[in-house]
Amino acid sequence: MVKVIAVVVTYNRLNLLQRVVGSLKGQSKRLDKIYIINNGSTDGTKEWLDGQTGLNVIHQENVGGSGGFYRGIKEASKEECDWIWCMDDDVFPRENCLETLLNVAERNEKLGIVCPHRLMSGKTFVGEAKTLNLTNPFSDMHNDMLTAQEVESNETVSIVGMAFEGPLIRKEVVEKVGLPNKELFILYDDTDYSYRAVLAGYKVVVARDALMDKHDFQSNSSYREDKMKNKWKLAYHIRNTAYFGHRYGKNIWVRHFAAMPFLLHMYAAITFNFVKGHKYSFSDYGLFWKMMRRGVREDLGKM
């Protein structure tokens, strides 16, 4: 009997988490255990989780998505299981999602990670990379992205960069490549992990018929408010892009300038917005440059 353990990382999304848990408990293929990693939520999540049964709950400080999946996969891999099913708190697997993932996975022992077909508001949602540009520092690293048509037209599609939104990971992969890099905090931890699996000789695919719904976050705030609120994510994005290029780049130029296209794009946005509403401040030039340099030095961790 194939044993599967689910790992969910959550932070301040109690209503969504409740829906995720319901989806997991309603799977046609019964899960052997469900781990919930609560990253220091302050919205009543802790109290709700403490009142639940049938869940393995770990409360910890907010160490980001990467720290959450590091802890969850670490705990799950100690258990007797064959697969570890990971997801954020804003995706909801349909009833036969796990069963379908397993049907695909068990047909090929070289499939190390099988990812679901995500839908947002009923439409295919994609963000995975089929290949990664690790040779040209003047081109986007993610310049070969999976398309909705490719997902919908093929039973499986091979990818290199995944999202931690439903990947079913063979325990053997964890034993071979280790745990996610918890020091990335947020962004690139999933791409880093799937690329390590590929380098170790495993295939990573998206399975068309394994359906998972993704919450559609419709913001009521203005464009300027959204940019300012998420500026910290942009900083992590630049740093972690630079780190990834430095760690895996195929030449000295990528190892030192992988984040340059993104950095220049942000510099252009800062300059433009001095005139069009001042969404950024002059200090952001220095912040984003500093974050790129930190990535090249592989100086990670929470800011």
Secondary structure, 3 states (H helix, E strand, C coil): CCCEEEEEEECCCHHHHHHHHHHHHCCCCCCCEEEEEEECCCCCHHHHHHCCCCCEEEEECCCHHHHHHHHHHHHHHCCCCCEEEEECCCEEECCCHHHHHHHHHCCCCCEEEEEEEEEECCEECCCCECCCCCCCCCCCCCCCECCHHHHHHCCEEEECECCCEEEEEEHHHHHHHCCCCHHHCCCCHHHHHHHHHHHCCCEEEEEEEEEEEECCCCCCCCHHHHHHHCHHHHHHHHHHHHHHHHHHCCCHHHHHHCCHHHHHHHHHHHHHHHHCCCCCCCHHHHHHHHHHHHHHCCCCCCC
